[in-house]
Amino acid sequence: MANSAYDVLGASRKRFLNWQFRTILVSMIGYAIYYFVRKNFSLAMPGLTAQYGISNTDFGIVIGIGSLVYGFSRFINGFVVDRCSARAVMAIGLLLCALSNFAFGCGYNISAWLVGADPTASQATPDLINMLVLVMAVTIVLNQAFQGVGYPPCARLLPCWIHPSELATKMSIWNTSHSIGAAAAVVVCGYIMGSMGQDLSNNPDVINTIATNLKLDPSSAEGMNKIMQYAQHWGAWKWCFWLPAGFAVLGAVWIYFGLRDDPRSVGLPELPGTNTGKSDQAKPTSSSRSAFLRVMVWTNRWIWTLCVANVFVYVMRMGILDWGPKFLTEARGMTIEDAAWSVAAFEIFAIIGTIFAGWATDHIFKGKAHRMCFICMVAASLFMSIFIFLPGLPMIISILALAMAGFFIYGPQALIGIASANQATKEASATANGLAGIFGYVGSFLSAIGVGIVADHWGWNVVFYLIIGIGILGAITFITMWAAPRDGYARSQKFYSSKQS
């Protein structure tokens, strides 16, 4: 895309664009690492079930509560970041995520210490397993609280460096950090689950434990093959947390030294075309700030429509991403490594789809992200229908259908943040994204709780019937804002003009 929007910067143009590229790259890698210490839990879940018999319902409750905590954390940190150093907040959040992942990896030993059990025993007592579920819940919820520190700084930084005319394209490229981090997590953790851990395949107690926990028949060849996958890699799940945590520590350093908060912090002028009218006020006050948020966020119908739509987007997205490995291993008979690669394909297609959605928003829909979101939700529902209603298709075709669902569902996930930032303007982008985040993770909570309970009681197919229905509701919500403007800068200038008069 041509950079004519930056020509008015004159001699500062080249330096501004260099800093823009640096900001996108550093924050993109940094946020990908956030996902690396977040989506590792999905790959550890099958191993935790095999080893300790933890149910889908238990996992669902933990994931659901964590999702709500994450949503509220994003919302609260949206206020914090609009007033503090974005790079410092983002770096500290990632460091805390690393610490919580280290703690989770040590969760079994911590639980054994708390109940006075022997952590080296091949079989865990019921008291120890119950304590492990509690420790798991605490560490996952803490990790989700710290994860909520990751996105608001980026929602604050990027609109300061990218012009609204190309925000969808460039921020969609940035949004692939979700998929890069998640794909890296599932590939690395899939490898860990299939290659690390202790080989206890000759221990009859371990064989019996796995068979009981997974409800498998060890007398059948298929059942024994599945049992051996876990018996040969006993305890591998711990490394799914320890290794990503090490990367997260390095990522925190990368973020802190690589980012700057806005153009003015490096001696550059304000981004052209993003004047909210705030600079025309002689003495902005806290009451003026509150009134601005009321007009641009709290009473902005387009922000609230995006929030409601985000519920549906997250139910669909997280239902597939969080539960994909368990569904593919339990309902489609895949090995954990093949399931990991299948979910990675979903994420890789999501990367391409996210970039395409951003490009199409700017070039086809003239920056009106909500229109592209409608197209994406319809297409995602269609490909999920192919995946579920035609199970007899060759496996490669089924996985391709799942991957194409990822191609389209990540478009709205990225574009809602972009549309919120544009509608609220750069002065309130973090707050608007925080609000949308709460709704998104209400959807994630409903997905986690609902999937766990429905899968245990009615089976995996019913889970995905519901997910398809949610996708259709999302499409209906997006079409109600078809006439919305591209951004809220005219609304913002009108607000500040009224304050001056």
N, C-alpha and C positions, 0 to 999 in steps of 0.2 A: 504493500500500500504506500502511495506517495506520502511524503512527510510535509506537504504544503502547510498544514496546520501549524507547523513549528517554524516556518520561514520568518515570522515576525520577531523571532528571537535574535535574528541577525548573527553577530559573531558568537553568541552563546549557544547557537543551535547545535553544533556538533558535540559540544560538551554535554549539553542537556540530553541528547539522544544516547550518548555513551552511558550516562548515569541511568537513563531509563532502561537500557538493556541490562545494565548491572543489577538494577533493582529487581527486574523481572526474573533474571537468572538466579540470583542469590535467594530471593524469597521462594521461588519455585522449587529449588532443591531443598531448601529448609522445610517447606511444607510437605514435600514428598517424604521426608524423614519422619515428620509427625505421623503420617499414615503407616510408615514402616514399623512404628512402635504402637500401632493401634489395630491393624488388621491381622497381626500375627496371632491374635487370640482365636480367630476363626479356624486356623490350621491346627492349633493345639487342641481344639475341642474334641475331635474324634479320638485322640490319644488319651485325653482326660476321661472320656466315657469308657474306653476300653480298660483303662487302668483302675478307675475308681467307681465306675457305674453312675456317673453324674448324668442326670436326665436332661432331655431337651427342654422340659419345663423349667428346671433349675437354671440352665443356661439362658433361657429366654427372659426369666426374671432379672438375672444379673445384667444382661445386655440392655434390657428395657430401662431399668433404673439408671444404668450408666448413660443411656441416651438422653434421658430427661436431664440428668446432671450436666451433660455436655451442652445441651441446648441453653440451659439457664446460665452456664458458665460463659458461653458465647455472648449471650445478651448482656450480662454484667460487664464483661470485658470490652464490649462495644463502647460503653460509656467510659471505661478506663482509658482505652486507647485513644479516643477522641481528645483526651486531655493530657496524656503522658507520652513518653518515648516509645514508639511502636517497636523499634528494633530491640530494645531492652526487654520489653514485655514478652516478645516472641521468643527470644533466646532463653529467658528464665523458664518459660512454659515448657520448652523442649527438654531442658535439663531436668525438670521435675518429672516429666514423662519417663525419662531414662531411669530415674530413681524408682518410680513405681513399677517399672518392668523388671528391674533387678529384684525388687521385693517379691513380685509374683513368681519369678523363677525359683525363689527360695520358699515359696508358700507352703510346700509340703513339709519341709523341715521346721518352719515356724509353727505350723499346725501341730506337728508331732511334739514339739517342745511345750506348746500350750496345754496339751492334753496328757502329757507325760508318757507318750508312746515311743516305740523304737522306730526311728525313721528308716532303718536299714532292713526291716522285715519285708518279706516279699508280698505279704497281704496286709492291707490296711484295715484297722478296726472301724466299726460304724461311727464311733465317736470321732475318730481321726478324720474320716471322710466328711462328716458334718462340719467339723472345724475348718477343713480345707475349703468347703463351699463358702463358708463365712469369710475366711481370709481372702479367697478368690474374689468375692463380691466387694470387699473393702478396697482391695488394690485396683480392681477394674474401675470402680466408681471414682477413686482418686485419680486414676489415669485419665478418665473421661473429663474430670474437672480440669485437669491440666491441659488436655487436648483442646478445651474450649478457649485457651489462650492463643491458639495458633492462627485461626482465620481472621479475627478482627484486625490485627496489625496489618495484614495484607489488604483487607478491604479499605483500610485507611491510607495505606501507602500508594497503591497502584493508581487510584483516580487522581492523585497529586502529580503523577508522572506521565499519564497516558491521556491523550485528548479524547473527549466523548465520541468523536467521529470514528475512532478506531478502538475504543475500549473493548467492544465485544470480541473483535478479532484477537487482540493481544492478550486480553484477560482470559479468553478461552484457551489460548495456548498455555497461559499460566495455569489454568485449571486442570490441565492434564497432570499436574503434580499429584492430584488425588489418585489417578489411575497408575501413574508411575510408581508411587509409593506402595499402593495396594498390590500391584502386580509383582513388585520386588519382594514384598512380604510373603505372598503366597508361593512364589517360586523358591525363595530361599528357605522358607519354613517347610515347604513341601519336601525339599531336599533334606533338611534337617530330620524331619519325621521319618524319612525313608532311608537314612544312612547313619544317624547318630544314635546314642543311647546304649543301654546294656543289653547284650544278647542273653535272654533267659528262656530261649526256646526249648531247653531241655528240662525246665522246671515244671513239673506237673501241676503245682499249685497255681503258677502263673497262667498256664494254659487253661485251667479250669476257671480261674477268675475272669479272664478275657471272654471265654465262651459264655459265662453267666451274664456278664455285663452287657455283651453285645447280642445276647440271645441267639448264639450260633451253635450249630451241631458239629462238634469236633470229629464225629465219625464220618462226616462227608468231606470229600476232597475240597469242595468250594469253601465250606466252613473252616476247615483247617488252614487253607491258604490265607484266609482273612485273619485268622487268629495269629498265624506266624508273622504277618506284617507288623503286628504290634508287639508280639513276644520278642522278636529279634531287635527291637528298638525301644525297650522298656525305659521310660523316663526321658525320652528324646524331647518331649514337650517343653522341658525346662529351658533347653537351648533356643527354643523359639522366642524366648523373652530375653535371655542374657546377651545373645549376639546383637540383635537389633538395638538393645539398650546402649551397647558400646558405640554403635554408629550415631545414636542420638546425642551422646556427649560431644562428639566431634561436630555434629550439626549445630549445636548451640553456639559453639565457638565461631563457626562459619557465619551464622546469622549476625551475631553481635558485631563482628569486625567487617562484615561485607555490606551491611545496609546503612542508609541514612534516612532520616524521617521525612524530609521534603526538600524541594529544590532550594529553598532559602537557607537550609542548614549547610549547603555547600556553595553558597554565594551565587546561586542562579535565580533568575526571575520566576514569578508565578507562571504556571502553565497557561498559555493563551486559550481563550474560549471557555474558561472555567471560573469566571468571575461571578461569585454569588451575590455581590453587592455588599458583602460584609466589610470590605476594605473601605467603602465609602462612609462608614459610620466612624465618627470621631472617637467615641468611647463605647465600644461594645460592652454590654453588661450581662450579668448572669440571667437577669429576667429576659433580656433580649434573646439570649441563647435558648432559654426554655421555650419562649414563644416561637422561635425558629423551628425547634424540634416538633412543636405542636403542629405547625403548619405543614412541615415537610415530611413528617413521619406519622405522628399520632392521629391526625385527621386526614391523611392522604389515602384516598380510596384505593389507589393503585398499589400502594405498599401493602395494604391489608389483603387485597386480592392475591398478590404474590405470596403472602404468608400462608393463606389457605391452600393455594396450589402446592406450596412446598411440602405440606403434609402428605399429599398424594404421591409426589415425586419420591419422597424419602421412604414411604412404605414400600414402594415398588423397588427402588434401588437397593435399600438395605435388606429387604427380604431375599433378594438374589445374592448379594455380596456376603452378608453375614452367614447365610445358611447354605449357600451353594455347595461347599465341600461336603457337608453332612448329607444333603439331598443326593448328590451324585454318588456318594459311597453307599448310602443305605437304600436308595430307590432305584438307581441305575447300575449298581454293581461295580463301580469303578474302584481302582486302587486309590489310596490317598494321594500318590504322586500324580496319577492321571487326572484326578479331580482338581488338584492344584493347578496343573497346566490348563485345564478347561476354564477355570475361573480366571487364570492369567490371560487367556485368550479373550475372555469377556472384558477384562481391563484394557488389553491392548487395543481392541476394537473401540473401547470407550475413549481412548486417547484420540484416535482418528475422528471419532464422532464428535467429540468436544470441539476440536479445531474446526471441523466442518460446520458445526452449529454456529460458532462465532463468526466464521467467514460469511455464511449465509445470512446471518442477522445483519451484518454491515452492508453486504453487497446486494442482497435480494430484498430484505425488509427494511433497509435504510436505518438500521440501528434499533428497530422495534423488536426487542428480544422476545416479548410475549407471543408474537406471532409465530416465531420459529419454535417456541416451546409447545404450541398446540400441535404442530406437525410432528414433532418428536414424540409426544405422548401417544398419538394415534399409531405411529409406526412401531413404537416399543410394545404396545399392547398386541399388535398384529403378530410380531415375531415371537412373543411369549406364547401366544395361542398356538403357533406352529410347533413350538418346542413341547408344549404340554399335550395338546390334542392329537399329535401325530407321533407317538412314542415308537412306532414301528419303523420310522425312517432310519437309514444308516446312521451310525453314531456320529460320523463326521458332519453329516447334515444337521443333526440335532444340535451339536456343539456350535455349528455355524449360526443356527437360528438363535441360540442363547447369546452368542457373541454379537449378533446384529441387534438384539435387545439392548445389550450394553452400549452399542454404538449410538442408539437413540436416547436411552434414559439418562445418560450423562450430559446431554445437551441442556435439558431444563435444569439439571443440578447446577451447572455452571452459570447458565444464563439468568437464573433467578437472582443470584448474587450481583451480577452485572446490572440487571434491570433495577434492582434495589438501590445500588450505588448511583446510577444515573437519575432515578426518580427523586432520591433524597439529596443529591449533589454531594460533592466531596466533603462538604462541611458536616454532613450527618450520615455519611456512607456506612461507617462502622456501627452506628446505632441502628440503622435500618437493617443491616445485615444481621446484627445480633437479634433483632426482633424476628426476622425471617428464620433465623437459626432455631429459635425456640419452637416455632411451628414445625420446622423440618424434623426436629428431634422428638417432638410429640409423635410425629409419624414414625420415626425410628423406634420409639418406645412401643407403639401399637404393633409395629411389625415384629419386634422381638418377642413380646408377650404372646401375641396372636399366633405367630408361626410355631413357637414352642408348644403351645397348648393344642393347636389344631393338628400339628404333625403327630403328637403323641396319641390323640384321640380319633382322628379321622383320616390320617395319612397325608402324604406329601402332595398328591394331586390336588386335593381340596385347597391346600395352601396356595397353590399357584392359580387356581381358579379365582380365588379372592384377589390375588395380586393383579390379575388381568382386569378385574372389575374396577379396582382402584385406579389403574391406568386410564380407564375410560372416564372416570369421574374427574381426574386431573385434566384431561383434554377439554372437558366441558367447562371447567373453571377458567382455563386460559382463554377460551374463546369469548368469555364475557368481557375481557379487557382488550378486545381487538382494536378499539378506537383510541386507546391510550397514546399519549405523546411519547417521543423517544426519551426525553429527560425532563428534569424539573428545574432547570436553570432559569427559565422564564418565570416560573412560579416563585423561585427564590428572589429574583431581582424585584418582582412585584412586592414581595414581603418587605424587603429592605427599603424600597421606595416609599412604601406607606409609613415606615418608621421615620423617614426623613421629613415627610410632609406634616 
